[in-house]
Amino acid sequence: MSDTQQHQCDQCQKVFSRYEHLVRHINSAHTKERPHICTFCGRSFARSDVLTRHMTLHTRPSNPLTKDRRHRILRACTNCKSSKLKCDGLKPTCTRCSQRHKDCSFTDEMPKPEPIAPPSPPSTKRLRLPPISSWAPDLL
């Protein structure tokens, strides 16, 4: 057995140097199983390491001096959205609603954007010009 043994995926032909990497790839890329679920937002993941990385979004410190980039959430709660306030998206109650002792609720569906109207076709009206003799008699 050589040190450079290759393990190839039968479904997509990707090659891995270690058998366990092939198994991890098959389980995460070719099955619909997503057994690792975020306890904060309910999002599911195929791999536990991706869930762990995702959890840092919910548990990072809220001190603006320690933030290295802007924190974005998928949906704001209805109270924060109607008040046009920044929501941290924590479930079941966001921090802002908790501090204000308000009921916090999230809509299940994101509103669908309005479809963009296609451009109107060019006008088929023909422009009527006066006869050439009326505006350029020298050309005749």
N, C-alpha and C positions, 0 to 999 in steps of 0.2 A: 504494500500500500504506500503510495507516494504522499508527500506532505502537501501537494497542491491538488488534492482531489476536489473535483467540482460537483456540486449538487444542483441539478437543473429542475425548474418548475415545469411540470407537464402541461400546465394550462397557458402560461404566457412566455415560457422559454427563458425567464430570468435565471441567472446563475449565481450561486452562493458558495462561499468557501467552506461554510460550516453547515452541517445538517440541521442544527437547531434554528439557524437563521432561515432555512428553507421552510421548516415547519411553522415558524412565526409568520413568515410571509403568506403561506397558504391560509393560515387561520385568520389573518387580518385582511388580506386582499381578496380572497376567493370564496369566503363563506359570508353569510349574512349575519352571523352571530356577533353581537355587541354586548357582551355580558358585564362590562365595567361601566357603572352608572354614577354620574356626579350627584352627590347628595344635596348640592345647592340648587342646581338648575334642572336636573333630570336628564341632561344630555348623556348619550351612551357612546361607548368607545369599544373597539375591538381589542385594544391592547391596554394593559394596566399602566405602562409607562406614559402613554399619551394622556390617560386620565390624570395621572399625577401631575404632569406638566400643566394640564388644563386647570386643575384645582388651584394653582398659584394665582389665577385670575381672581378667584373669590377670596383668597386669604392674604393677598399682598397688603402691606401696610397702607393706610390712607393718608399718611403724611405727604404733602405735596413735595417736600424736599427730597424724599426717598424715591419718588416715582421717576422712572427712567423714560417712560413714554406715556402717552395718553391712554387711559383705560376706556375701552368701548364695550358697550353691552348690546345684546341683540334687541331687547325690548325694554322700554321703560314702563313702569306701572301706570295705571290710568290716572292716578292723582298727580304724579310728577309730570306726566305728559300734558294734562290739561292745564297745569300751572306753569308749564314750560320751565321746569326745574330739572337739574341733572339727577338722574336716578342711578343707584348703584346696581340695580337689578337683582338684589338678593331676595330669595324666596324662602319662606312664604311671605315675609314682610320686609320691604326695603328699609334701609336705615332712616331715610327721611320720614317715611310714614310712621315708623316706630317712634321717632323723636316727637312727632306731632300728634301721636295717639290717634291715627286715622286708620281706617280699614284699607288694606293694600290688596289690590287685585290686578292681575295681568290678563290681557286679552289673549285668547288662544290663537287667533289668526292675525297675521300682519295684513294690513290693508293692501289690496292689489293696486299698483300704480295705474293711473288713467292711461289708456292706450293713446299713442301719439297719432293724430290724424295724418293720413298720407297727404302729400302736397297736391294741390288741385292741378288738374291737367291744364296745359296752356290753352289760352282762348283760341277758338277756331274762327273767330270773326276776322274777316279780311279788312284791312285798312283801305279806305277809298281815298285815293289821291286825286286831286284835280288834274285835268289834262296837262301835259307838259307845256303845251303852248301858252297856258295861262301863267305859269310861273317861270319858264325859261324859254322865251321866244327865240333867243339867239341860237339855241341848239338845233333848231329845225332847219 
